[in-house]
Amino acid sequence: MQSFQNSITKLFNTEIPIIQGGMIWASGWRLASAVSNAGALGLIGSGSMYPEVLKEHIQKCKSATSKPFGVNIPLLYPNIDEHIQTIIEEKISIVFTSAGNPATYTSLLKKNGIKVVHVVSSSKFAIKAQDAGCDAVVAEGFEAGGHNGREETTSMVLIPAICEAVNIPVIAAGGIARGNQMLAAMILGASAVQIGSRFVASDEASSHINFKNAITNVEEGGTSLSLKKLTPVRLLKNKFYHEIHEAEINGASKEELIELLGRGRAKKGMFEGDIDTGELEIGQSSCLIKKVQPASEIVHEIWNDYLHEIEKLKR
Amino acid sequence: MQSFQNSITKLFNTEIPIIQGGMIWASGWRLASAVSNAGALGLIGSGSMYPEVLKEHIQKCKSATSKPFGVNIPLLYPNIDEHIQTIIEEKISIVFTSAGNPATYTSLLKKNGIKVVHVVSSSKFAIKAQDAGCDAVVAEGFEAGGHNGREETTSMVLIPAICEAVNIPVIAAGGIARGNQMLAAMILGASAVQIGSRFVASDEASSHINFKNAITNVEEGGTSLSLKKLTPVRLLKNKFYHEIHEAEINGASKEELIELLGRGRAKKGMFEGDIDTGELEIGQSSCLIKKVQPASEIVHEIWNDYLHEIEKLKR
């Protein structure tokens, strides 16, 4: 692999500026270690893990790779204190936080020598993350899968806007599944990309095979930012989505939507493989994903295509 | 200006692959001729013009520039046949069509030696435009101002998707106001960019100065895709928008929204300068637009920044 260095590879001590997003029911130790072994940064997604499960995944990940990896924590996670404790005890060196106030835990993590990155959907939140002492931010555009911001700013606009608003490095997320998209994001000012959907469709993701196969069949326009009265989340348009959408059009209240959503809906869809009535969180870029592959192959394809696009411009 | 050629500059016989979007109440002969004189392609936006007004603008544009310019026609325009007749009589050589079925007029226009480009928001519509005989398509992402598609696919995903779906050249629109965004779009596969919002904030746009100044003050997240029960349109979040939004949240019917919208709302806002109660159509990229400038300066800045970004990658 061609030698490369920038602010993000130096921050994380990785070979290339690609980060696999921490995703519930998808990114356990198998995926994170496979991505890190390929020279990128793998993240364990702790949002769907009980505290003891997270501990187990961290330990297995350490055995599976000698390279840096990190943990993603949604700050609204109910057992957040236990997760933070586990991370410190296990001497995790990189933490990505999302969905909450970065001021709450960043200084504690930093005191323990941990690099902290916060995921944001606007320049305002990016500045807050910078002020909280974060080492970098992830600028997550409207096209990203899963939970998302209310302002709906897309990667094309959000990346340059956030790069102008903060001095810390910016990692672009949302809509990126290929090397040319990675280069587009870097030209917009990003120092790295965080990729989610394409890694869900990897052999090593813990997502159910039915969900992985469904991703490779998503058509353009096959996802939608839904549940805006609760927390906006980008979903694959399956039977469950259409029920939610119908209710929303008919003016369903917050309470009615919560009841319709029920409990365990995301696990049912993404982990147990019920692709009709489960909740399937995925990004717009899924329409560009054509097959389930080993994670290392995904890393190498994106990176080689990225380098190839640069070579084309040099001609 | 550095010499450049690709499929789009050859198609339109322009010096550079930048197109100024045809926009109601903004792009008359002054703006279109200024853009064309700067080496890009100017478009007269006929959607807000009576037939005799379009004729006048075409004739004035011809006097103001010897370079190629075009006319944009929304195909749902009520006096569409008169507009088509004017275009043929005045020997216009380039027509951009939008908001309607490209099969209806493309062959008539082509028979009269006119290059035809259709604006689309999805690969499905891009293929229809190609099948109808269009010479190129504009791929318009979710972030674009004004009327927009229902699938909400953003430029980051839409550009590569449409480039894969059709063989004719693709012009990227939506979220592009700067040279680095233009290069990002070109790397995603576009052969040119169509820029709207930034040209509304030009000296030569016929938009009211109040609207131009409002654009330079739009904050990130300051626009929203609205009126989805009618035709989705991206609006600046002013007093009028908030009224519409409130009604939408409370489940207003299509009929109630039509009544709330009333008649002449866009003219009132964009042309007459009532920025509180008028309808202001503008894209997400407005948060990156800091000043009102001459159109030629906008063209040169974007093009020079684009070339500069390429030079940076060659280092």
Interface residues (C-beta under 8 A of the other chain):
Chain A: S122 S123 K124 G141 F142 E143 R150 E151 E152 T153 T154 S155 M156 V157 L158 P160 A161 G174 G175 I176 R178 N180 Q181 L183 A184 A185 I187 L188 G189 E220 G221 S224 L225 N250 G251 Q284 S285 C287 L288 E309 I310 L313 K314
Chain B: S122 S123 K124 G141 F142 E143 R150 E151 E152 T153 T154 S155 M156 V157 L158 P160 A161 G174 G175 I176 R178 N180 Q181 L183 A184 A185 I187 L188 G189 E220 G221 S224 L225 N250 G251 Q284 S285 C287 L288 E309 I310 L313 K314
